[in-house]
Amino acid sequence: MRRRSLLAAPAALIPGPARAQAEPVDVLLVLAVDVSRSIDEDEARLQREGYRNAVSDPRVVDVVRGGMIGAIALAYVEWAGFEYQRLVLPWTRISGQAEADAWALALAEAPRSSLSWTSISAAIDFARITLAEAPFEGTRRVIDVSGDGVNNSGRPAEMARDEAVAAGIVINGLPIINERPTFGRMPGIPLDNYFQQHVIGGVGAFMIVAENFDAFGTAVRRKLIREIA
């Protein structure tokens, strides 16, 4: 099991001398995915399948190709408590079906870990580092946070959100509603309300609710189309 400190930027993303000539994309998008212990193996599989199917969906690819530049860049991050954030798939430029299919295959083959607690704040902070180290130049910077629980590790989520928004980053949310309580602490408010009040932020920020893990794939596709367009 590999752990990464919040402040340890991925070595593969350290910018080199050619950063000033970075290739442009319409949006830099960090997909920040909850892998805390409230998510079992079946639910984790549904999450990954949801992202794989959404990114490689021809409808999503058509929206990507229809942008001003016709390309986006994705980074896929998994997170749990304050002590665990991991870059699963590094920045990848997607401008067509072949690249989208290759990204989906890479995600299918990537190993997965699960840890306790839920730190949305640390996930946002790590996503900010990942955005700062992107080897592409995006006209927009977006963090897409999906999860099935409230912040119960690290600093309050709204503190991380407000700092990211002040830096010009948009945070969108994909809360997953299920019958299982948040690991270690019962949520004080419904999860969709929590995401609305404490997680999403920035110009045009929005949230799409997945009513359960089975509905996750459809929610991801709708969300990606809206984020890219």
C-alpha positions in Angstrom: 0.0 0.0 0.0 1.5 3.3 -1.1 0.9 6.5 0.8 1.7 10.0 -0.4 2.0 13.2 1.7 -0.2 16.0 0.8 2.8 18.2 -0.1 4.6 15.6 -2.1 3.9 16.6 -5.7 4.1 13.7 -8.2 7.5 13.5 -9.6 6.1 12.8 -13.1 4.4 16.2 -13.0 7.4 18.4 -12.0 7.6 21.1 -14.7 10.7 21.2 -16.8 12.2 24.0 -19.0 9.7 23.5 -21.7 6.7 24.4 -19.5 6.4 27.8 -21.1 5.5 26.1 -24.3 2.9 23.8 -22.8 0.4 22.4 -25.2 -3.0 24.1 -24.7 -6.3 22.4 -23.7 -9.8 23.7 -23.1 -9.9 22.5 -19.5 -7.5 21.0 -16.9 -9.7 18.6 -15.0 -8.7 16.7 -11.8 -11.1 13.8 -11.1 -10.8 13.4 -7.3 -12.4 10.1 -6.3 -13.2 8.9 -2.7 -11.7 5.5 -1.8 -12.4 5.6 2.0 -13.6 2.5 3.7 -17.2 3.4 3.4 -16.8 2.3 -0.2 -16.6 -1.5 -0.6 -15.0 -3.4 -3.5 -18.2 -3.6 -5.6 -18.8 0.1 -5.1 -15.2 0.9 -6.0 -15.6 -1.1 -9.2 -18.8 0.8 -10.1 -17.0 4.1 -9.6 -14.1 3.2 -11.8 -16.4 1.7 -14.4 -18.4 4.9 -14.3 -15.4 7.0 -15.1 -14.0 4.6 -17.7 -17.3 4.4 -19.5 -18.0 8.2 -19.3 -14.6 9.3 -20.6 -14.7 6.9 -23.5 -18.3 7.6 -24.3 -18.6 8.9 -27.9 -20.9 11.6 -26.7 -18.3 12.9 -24.3 -15.6 12.7 -26.9 -17.8 14.7 -29.3 -18.1 17.4 -26.7 -14.3 17.4 -26.2 -13.7 17.7 -29.9 -16.2 20.5 -30.2 -14.3 22.8 -27.8 -12.3 25.9 -28.9 -9.1 23.9 -28.8 -10.7 20.4 -29.2 -8.8 18.8 -26.3 -8.9 18.4 -22.5 -6.4 17.1 -20.0 -7.3 14.7 -17.2 -5.6 13.6 -14.0 -7.2 10.9 -11.9 -6.7 11.1 -8.1 -7.9 8.8 -5.3 -8.2 10.0 -1.8 -9.3 9.0 1.7 -8.2 10.5 5.0 -5.8 13.4 5.5 -2.8 11.1 5.1 -3.8 9.5 1.8 -4.0 11.1 -1.6 -2.7 9.2 -4.7 -2.2 10.2 -8.3 -3.5 7.1 -10.1 -3.3 8.3 -13.7 -1.1 11.3 -14.5 -2.1 14.2 -16.8 -3.3 12.8 -20.1 -4.3 14.9 -23.1 -7.5 13.7 -24.7 -8.6 15.0 -28.1 -10.2 11.9 -29.7 -11.7 8.5 -29.3 -8.4 6.5 -29.4 -7.0 8.6 -26.5 -10.2 8.3 -24.5 -10.2 4.5 -25.0 -6.5 4.3 -24.0 -7.2 6.3 -20.8 -10.1 4.0 -19.9 -8.0 0.9 -20.3 -5.2 2.4 -18.2 -7.7 3.1 -15.4 -9.0 -0.5 -15.6 -5.5 -1.8 -15.1 -4.5 0.6 -12.2 -4.3 -0.9 -8.7 -6.6 0.3 -6.0 -6.3 0.9 -2.3 -8.8 1.7 0.4 -8.2 3.6 3.7 -10.2 4.9 6.6 -11.7 8.4 7.0 -12.7 11.0 4.6 -10.8 14.2 4.0 -12.3 16.3 1.2 -10.2 19.2 2.3 -6.9 17.2 1.7 -8.3 16.0 -1.6 -8.9 19.6 -2.7 -5.4 20.6 -1.6 -3.8 17.7 -3.4 -5.8 18.5 -6.5 -4.5 22.1 -6.4 -0.9 20.8 -6.3 -1.7 18.5 -9.2 -3.2 21.4 -11.2 -0.2 23.6 -10.5 2.1 20.9 -11.9 0.1 20.2 -15.0 2.3 19.9 -18.2 -0.6 21.5 -20.2 -2.0 25.0 -20.4 -5.7 25.0 -19.6 -8.1 27.9 -20.3 -10.1 26.6 -17.2 -9.0 24.6 -14.1 -11.6 22.3 -12.5 -11.6 19.9 -9.6 -14.3 17.3 -9.7 -14.9 15.8 -6.2 -16.9 12.6 -5.9 -17.6 10.8 -2.6 -20.2 9.2 -0.4 -19.4 11.0 2.9 -18.7 14.3 4.7 -15.3 15.6 5.7 -14.2 13.9 8.9 -10.4 14.2 8.7 -8.1 17.2 8.4 -9.3 20.8 8.2 -12.8 21.9 7.3 -13.6 21.3 3.6 -14.8 24.9 3.1 -11.4 26.2 4.0 -9.7 24.3 1.2 -12.5 25.1 -1.1 -12.3 28.9 -0.5 -8.5 28.9 -1.1 -8.9 27.0 -4.3 -11.7 29.3 -5.5 -9.5 32.3 -4.7 -6.9 30.9 -6.9 -9.4 30.8 -9.8 -10.2 27.1 -9.6 -13.8 25.8 -9.9 -14.8 22.8 -7.7 -17.8 20.7 -8.8 -19.3 17.9 -6.8 -20.7 14.4 -7.3 -22.1 13.2 -4.0 -23.1 9.5 -4.0 -26.2 8.9 -1.9 -26.4 5.6 -0.1 -27.7 4.1 3.1 -24.3 3.7 4.7 -23.2 6.2 7.4 -19.9 8.1 6.9 -17.0 6.1 8.4 -16.6 7.1 12.1 -19.2 9.9 12.2 -22.8 10.3 11.3 -23.4 13.2 8.9 -25.3 16.2 10.4 -27.0 17.1 7.1 -27.9 15.3 3.9 -24.9 14.7 1.8 -26.1 16.7 -1.2 -26.7 19.7 1.1 -23.3 19.2 2.6 -21.6 19.3 -0.9 -23.7 22.3 -1.8 -22.7 24.3 1.3 -19.2 23.1 2.0 -17.6 21.6 -1.2 -18.5 23.2 -4.5 -17.4 26.7 -5.4 -16.2 29.1 -8.1 -17.8 30.6 -11.1 -20.4 28.3 -12.6 -19.8 25.6 -10.0 -22.4 22.8 -10.0 -23.3 19.5 -8.5 -24.9 16.4 -9.9 -26.2 13.8 -7.4 -25.8 10.1 -7.9 -28.7 8.5 -6.2 -26.7 5.3 -5.6 -23.6 3.6 -6.9 -25.5 1.9 -9.7 -26.5 5.4 -11.0 -22.9 6.7 -10.7 -21.9 6.1 -14.4 -24.8 8.1 -15.8 -24.1 10.9 -13.3 -20.4 11.0 -14.3 -21.2 11.2 -18.0 -23.7 14.1 -17.5 -21.2 15.9 -15.3 -18.3 15.5 -17.7 -20.4 16.8 -20.6 -21.4 19.9 -18.6 -17.9 20.5 -17.3 -16.3 20.2 -20.7 -18.9 22.2 -22.6 
